[in-house]
Amino acid sequence: MTNFGKKYSYKKIEHGGVKSLVERAIKLGVKVVAFPKKESLLIMEHRGRKIFIRRGSVPLERRMGDMTRNKEVTKMVLEKINIRTPRGIAAYLSGDAHKLVKINKLRYPLIVKPIEDSLARGVTWDIRSKKELEKAILKIYKNKSYQKSKKFLVEEMFEGDEFRVLVMGRKVISCAKKVPASVTGDGKLTIKQLIKKFNKKRTKGFKIKIDKVVMKTLQKNKLTLNSILPNKCYLKLRHNLNMSDGGRSINYTHKMHKSYKKICERAAETVGLTYGGIDLLTKDITSPRSRYVIIEINPNPYYNMHEKPLIEGKSVDISYKILKHLFPSLK
């Protein structure tokens, strides 16, 4: 008989989506057994039906979803079906990248990102010169994903708002606008005080961190933590939109134009995902005439940004939708 080792609390689960799923499952009467991080295994049981979840991967009949872990492959597939992605190139080394940027006439600002990674690890935004591009490439050499694939992407930086769109069973079930960690001045409080005020409303683990990135942003804008922003002055503190870094999410499910829903549904179906998260950029998601690009498709997305307490506006109970798919016997 296999010895799985000591069971542990589901509260130690790191994947945001799976943690929400487990909490909702327990409330609905689903039995959950979690094993230590080494095994990365969860067992859910309801009325004799057992579901096994390993490393955050929920068994929702994915077929070819693994191809989306490679951003270059994702771009190739989407472009073949006339779905727009950012203009860019893939390169192995710095010299190749500089030549390809020039040959393809890529326009600044640029973004450099690893071929395979998540949570914005190794990504450099707003690159505005050859010198900054070289610095970003030197940084990506240290990324674990690059050390494995020996390849990275350089893309034009698309100007627009970013949305995380969840697709399940060929239908968009939720759309959330992602807003990076930011503060808005009132003409009275310092930036440090504005951050503190914002953090009071946030759940633990999702607050704005005053780190090197934030300090560099302030320096770039000739500001300090003690600076007082004018009334209604908006200051973006970082480029990544991670909720864990103080990012915000706003429900746009019913505002999203049907044309973008069709694009996301077709993208998910083409890469073989029964369930997945699509990152779409556009200036106006309510208008079919607005330009857009899809920058990434995630086969195992964190979805707690679509649920309370993180989502602003009406929440979507993603956890229940997934559990109902896994356990049809649930009420």
C-alpha positions as CSV (number, residue, x, y, z in Angstrom):
1,M,0.0,0.0,0.0
2,T,1.4,3.4,-1.0
3,N,2.2,5.7,1.9
4,F,1.2,9.2,0.9
5,G,2.7,10.8,4.0
6,K,1.1,13.2,6.5
7,K,-2.0,15.1,5.3
8,Y,-1.9,18.9,5.6
9,S,-4.2,21.9,5.6
10,Y,-5.6,23.1,2.3
11,K,-4.8,26.7,3.6
12,K,-1.2,26.0,2.5
13,I,-2.2,25.7,-1.2
14,E,-0.5,28.4,-3.2
15,H,-2.6,28.3,-6.5
16,G,-5.2,31.0,-6.1
17,G,-7.8,29.3,-8.2
18,V,-7.4,25.9,-6.5
19,K,-7.6,27.5,-3.1
20,S,-10.9,29.1,-3.9
21,L,-12.1,25.8,-5.4
22,V,-11.3,23.9,-2.2
23,E,-12.9,26.4,0.1
24,R,-16.1,26.4,-2.0
25,A,-16.0,22.6,-2.3
26,I,-15.9,22.2,1.5
27,K,-18.9,24.5,1.9
28,L,-20.9,22.4,-0.6
29,G,-20.1,19.2,1.3
30,V,-17.4,17.8,-0.9
31,K,-14.8,15.9,1.0
32,V,-11.2,17.2,0.4
33,V,-7.9,15.5,1.3
34,A,-4.7,17.5,0.7
35,F,-1.2,16.0,0.8
36,P,2.1,17.9,1.3
37,K,3.7,20.1,-1.3
38,K,6.1,17.3,-2.3
39,E,3.2,15.3,-3.7
40,S,1.2,18.4,-4.8
41,L,-1.9,16.2,-4.7
42,L,-5.6,16.9,-3.8
43,I,-8.4,14.4,-3.7
44,M,-12.0,15.6,-3.9
45,E,-14.9,13.2,-3.3
46,H,-18.7,13.5,-3.5
47,R,-21.2,10.7,-3.5
48,G,-18.6,8.1,-4.5
49,R,-17.0,10.1,-7.3
50,K,-13.3,10.9,-6.8
51,I,-11.4,13.7,-8.6
52,F,-7.6,14.0,-8.4
53,I,-5.9,17.4,-8.8
54,R,-2.1,17.6,-9.1
55,R,-0.1,20.8,-9.2
56,G,-3.2,22.9,-9.6
57,S,-4.3,21.2,-12.8
58,V,-8.1,20.6,-12.6
59,P,-9.2,17.7,-14.9
60,L,-11.6,19.5,-17.2
61,E,-11.1,17.4,-20.4
62,R,-8.3,19.5,-21.8
63,R,-6.9,18.1,-25.1
64,M,-4.1,20.2,-26.4
65,G,-3.9,22.9,-23.7
66,D,-0.2,22.2,-23.0
67,M,0.7,24.0,-26.3
68,T,-0.4,27.3,-24.7
69,R,2.5,27.1,-22.2
70,N,4.8,28.1,-25.1
71,K,4.0,31.7,-26.0
72,E,5.6,31.4,-29.4
73,V,3.5,28.4,-30.4
74,T,0.4,30.1,-29.1
75,K,1.1,33.1,-31.4
76,M,1.7,30.9,-34.4
77,V,-1.6,29.0,-33.9
78,L,-3.7,32.2,-33.3
79,E,-2.2,34.0,-36.3
80,K,-3.1,31.0,-38.5
81,I,-6.8,31.5,-37.7
82,N,-6.5,35.3,-38.1
83,I,-6.7,36.2,-34.4
84,R,-4.4,39.1,-33.7
85,T,-1.3,38.9,-31.4
86,P,1.4,41.6,-30.8
87,R,3.9,42.1,-33.6
88,G,7.2,40.5,-32.5
89,I,10.1,38.1,-33.0
90,A,11.6,35.1,-31.2
91,A,15.4,35.0,-30.6
92,Y,18.0,32.9,-28.9
93,L,20.7,35.6,-28.2
94,S,21.0,39.3,-27.9
95,G,22.7,39.8,-31.3
96,D,19.9,37.9,-33.1
97,A,17.2,40.0,-31.3
98,H,18.7,43.3,-32.3
99,K,19.0,42.2,-35.9
100,L,15.4,40.9,-36.1
101,V,14.0,44.0,-34.4
102,K,15.6,46.1,-37.1
103,I,14.7,43.8,-40.0
104,N,11.0,43.5,-38.9
105,K,10.9,47.2,-38.1
106,L,9.5,46.7,-34.6
107,R,8.5,50.0,-33.0
108,Y,9.4,51.1,-29.5
109,P,8.2,50.7,-26.8
110,L,8.9,47.0,-26.7
111,I,8.4,44.1,-24.2
112,V,10.8,41.2,-23.6
113,K,9.4,38.0,-22.1
114,P,10.4,34.3,-21.8
115,I,8.9,31.8,-24.1
116,E,7.6,29.7,-21.2
117,D,6.8,31.2,-17.8
118,S,3.9,32.8,-15.8
119,L,3.1,35.5,-13.3
120,A,5.1,38.0,-15.3
121,R,8.4,36.4,-14.3
122,G,11.3,37.7,-16.4
123,V,9.2,40.2,-18.3
124,T,10.5,43.8,-19.0
125,W,8.0,46.4,-20.1
126,D,8.3,49.8,-21.7
127,I,11.6,49.4,-23.4
128,R,12.4,52.6,-25.3
129,S,15.9,52.2,-26.7
130,K,18.6,49.7,-27.8
131,K,20.4,50.2,-24.5
132,E,17.2,49.3,-22.5
133,L,16.6,46.4,-24.9
134,E,20.1,45.0,-24.2
135,K,19.6,45.4,-20.5
136,A,16.3,43.5,-20.7
137,I,17.8,40.6,-22.6
138,L,20.7,40.3,-20.1
139,K,18.0,40.1,-17.4
140,I,16.2,37.3,-19.2
141,Y,19.3,35.2,-19.5
142,K,18.9,34.7,-15.7
143,N,15.3,33.5,-16.0
144,K,14.9,29.7,-15.3
145,S,12.5,29.3,-18.3
146,Y,15.1,30.8,-20.7
147,Q,17.8,28.6,-19.3
148,K,15.6,25.6,-20.3
149,S,14.3,26.8,-23.7
150,K,17.2,29.1,-24.6
151,K,14.7,31.4,-26.4
152,F,12.7,34.6,-25.7
153,L,10.2,37.0,-27.3
154,V,10.5,40.6,-28.2
155,E,7.2,42.3,-28.9
156,E,5.7,45.7,-29.6
157,M,4.0,47.0,-26.5
158,F,0.3,47.2,-27.4
159,E,-1.4,50.2,-25.8
160,G,-4.7,49.3,-24.2
161,D,-6.5,47.8,-21.1
162,E,-5.9,44.2,-20.3
163,F,-8.7,41.8,-19.6
164,R,-8.7,38.2,-18.3
165,V,-11.4,36.2,-20.1
166,L,-12.4,32.8,-18.8
167,V,-13.8,30.3,-21.3
168,M,-15.5,27.1,-20.2
169,G,-17.3,24.7,-22.5
170,R,-16.9,26.9,-25.6
171,K,-18.5,29.9,-23.8
172,V,-17.1,33.0,-22.1
173,I,-18.2,32.7,-18.4
174,S,-16.4,35.8,-17.0
175,C,-14.4,38.8,-18.1
176,A,-12.4,41.0,-15.7
177,K,-10.5,44.2,-16.4
178,K,-7.1,44.0,-14.8
179,V,-5.7,47.2,-13.3
180,P,-2.1,47.4,-12.2
181,A,-1.1,48.4,-8.6
182,S,-1.8,52.2,-8.6
183,V,-3.0,55.1,-6.5
184,T,-5.0,58.3,-7.2
185,G,-4.1,61.5,-5.5
186,D,-6.4,63.7,-3.4
187,G,-4.0,66.6,-3.0
188,K,-3.6,65.9,0.7
189,L,-2.1,62.4,1.4
190,T,1.4,61.3,0.5
191,I,2.0,58.4,-1.9
192,K,3.0,56.2,1.1
193,Q,-0.3,57.2,2.9
194,L,-2.3,56.5,-0.2
195,I,-0.8,53.0,-0.5
196,K,-1.5,52.4,3.2
197,K,-5.1,53.5,2.7
198,F,-5.5,51.1,-0.3
199,N,-4.0,48.2,1.6
200,K,-6.5,48.5,4.4
201,K,-9.2,47.3,2.1
202,R,-7.2,44.4,0.7
203,T,-7.0,40.8,1.7
204,K,-3.7,39.5,3.0
205,G,-1.4,38.5,0.2
206,F,-3.0,41.0,-2.3
207,K,-1.6,44.3,-1.0
208,I,0.6,46.8,-2.8
209,K,4.2,46.1,-1.9
210,I,6.7,49.0,-1.6
211,D,9.6,47.2,-3.3
212,K,12.4,47.9,-5.8
213,V,9.9,48.1,-8.7
214,V,7.7,50.7,-7.0
215,M,10.8,52.7,-5.9
216,K,12.1,52.7,-9.5
217,T,8.7,53.8,-10.8
218,L,8.7,56.7,-8.4
219,Q,12.3,57.7,-9.3
220,K,11.4,57.6,-13.0
221,N,8.5,60.0,-12.3
222,K,10.8,62.2,-10.1
223,L,8.7,61.3,-7.1
224,T,9.2,59.9,-3.6
225,L,7.0,58.1,-1.1
226,N,6.5,61.5,0.6
227,S,5.3,63.2,-2.6
228,I,1.7,64.5,-2.6
229,L,-0.2,63.8,-5.8
230,P,-2.6,66.4,-7.1
231,N,-6.3,65.7,-6.8
232,K,-7.4,62.9,-9.2
233,C,-3.9,62.3,-10.4
234,Y,-3.5,58.6,-11.3
235,L,-0.1,57.0,-10.7
236,K,0.6,53.5,-12.0
237,L,3.2,51.9,-9.6
238,R,4.1,48.9,-11.7
239,H,3.5,47.3,-15.1
240,N,2.5,43.8,-14.1
241,L,-1.1,43.2,-13.3
242,N,-0.8,40.5,-10.7
243,M,-3.4,40.6,-8.0
244,S,-0.7,39.5,-5.5
245,D,1.2,42.7,-6.2
246,G,-1.8,45.0,-5.5
247,G,-3.5,44.8,-8.9
248,R,-7.3,45.3,-9.1
249,S,-10.0,43.4,-11.1
250,I,-13.3,44.9,-12.3
251,N,-16.1,42.8,-13.7
252,Y,-16.7,43.5,-17.4
253,T,-18.6,40.3,-18.3
254,H,-21.7,42.1,-19.4
255,K,-19.9,45.0,-21.0
256,M,-17.7,42.8,-23.2
257,H,-18.9,43.1,-26.8
258,K,-20.0,39.8,-28.3
259,S,-17.4,40.0,-31.1
260,Y,-14.6,39.7,-28.5
261,K,-16.5,36.8,-26.8
262,K,-16.5,35.0,-30.1
263,I,-12.8,35.6,-30.6
264,C,-11.9,34.3,-27.2
265,E,-14.2,31.2,-27.6
266,R,-12.6,30.4,-31.0
267,A,-9.1,30.9,-29.5
268,A,-9.8,28.5,-26.7
269,E,-11.4,25.9,-28.9
270,T,-8.5,26.1,-31.5
271,V,-5.8,25.3,-28.9
272,G,-8.0,22.5,-27.5
273,L,-9.1,24.0,-24.1
274,T,-12.3,23.0,-22.5
275,Y,-11.4,25.6,-19.8
276,G,-8.8,28.3,-19.9
277,G,-7.9,32.0,-19.3
278,I,-7.3,34.4,-22.2
279,D,-5.4,37.7,-21.8
280,L,-6.8,40.2,-24.2
281,L,-5.7,43.8,-24.7
282,T,-8.0,46.4,-26.2
283,K,-8.7,50.1,-25.7
284,D,-12.4,49.6,-25.7
285,I,-13.9,46.2,-25.0
286,T,-17.4,47.5,-25.5
287,S,-16.8,48.4,-29.2
288,P,-16.2,45.9,-32.0
289,R,-14.2,48.6,-33.9
290,S,-11.5,48.8,-31.2
291,R,-8.1,47.2,-32.1
292,Y,-7.1,44.2,-29.9
293,V,-4.5,41.5,-29.4
294,I,-4.4,38.3,-27.4
295,I,-1.1,38.1,-25.5
296,E,-1.4,34.8,-23.8
297,I,-3.7,31.8,-23.1
298,N,-3.4,30.0,-19.8
299,P,-4.6,26.4,-19.5
300,N,-4.6,26.6,-15.7
301,P,-5.6,30.2,-14.7
302,Y,-5.8,31.8,-11.3
303,Y,-9.5,32.8,-11.3
304,N,-9.9,34.3,-7.8
305,M,-9.7,37.7,-9.4
306,H,-13.3,36.9,-10.8
307,E,-14.6,36.2,-7.3
308,K,-15.2,38.1,-4.1
309,P,-13.4,39.6,-2.2
310,L,-11.0,40.6,-5.1
311,I,-13.5,41.4,-7.9
312,E,-15.0,44.9,-8.0
313,G,-18.6,44.8,-9.1
314,K,-20.7,41.6,-9.4
315,S,-18.7,38.5,-8.8
316,V,-18.9,35.3,-10.9
317,D,-18.9,32.0,-8.9
318,I,-16.2,30.3,-11.0
319,S,-15.6,27.7,-8.3
320,Y,-19.2,26.5,-8.3
321,K,-19.2,26.3,-12.1
322,I,-16.0,24.1,-12.1
323,L,-17.3,21.9,-9.2
324,K,-20.7,21.4,-10.9
325,H,-18.8,20.2,-14.0
326,L,-16.7,17.8,-11.9
327,F,-19.6,16.7,-9.7
328,P,-22.9,16.8,-11.5
329,S,-24.6,15.5,-8.4
330,L,-24.0,18.9,-6.6
331,K,-27.1,21.0,-6.1
